[in-house]
């Protein structure tokens, strides 16, 4: 891994750590906040390895439509969904319901 990617990944984890309980954000929103709006896919790559990181609530990062696109990176079939539901977020067919109600935008929240 290139050092600059490692730095970017670390920044992604630092933002993800700030996502409040019961809220979610998107790969693109994190990328935009980090000044790399076109790097949503790289945020996804960073999050792929974050499911096992204790301080990084990777289950709170979804795609822009609220789909649980990263769920296969969690142990068990529905762990990502179960974690979200335990925080009061309703998930139907791998998609968060009322996404705008739960959405946390780091660009607005962290300024």
C-alpha positions, 0 to 999 in steps of 0.5 A: 500500500502506498503511504499516501493511501495509508494516510487517506485510509487513516483520515477515513477511519478518523471521520468514521469514528465520529459518526454518532450512534443511530446515524449513518453516512455514505462513502461519498460524504466522507470523501467530500469531507476529506476534499476528495469528492471523487474518491468514494470508491477509495473510502469503500476500500478503506472501510472494507478492512474496518469491520474488525477495527474496534473504534471504527463503526464501519456498519454506519457507512453505506452507499449514497442510496442507503444500501448496505453494499459493504455487508459482505465484509462483516462476519455472519450474513446479516451482522451489518444489518443487525448492528444498524437495527440495534441502533434503531435504524430500519433496514429492508432488503439491504436498504436503510429506510428513511435515509434522510432522517438518519443521514449524518453529513460530516461536511455539515456536522464537522465543518 
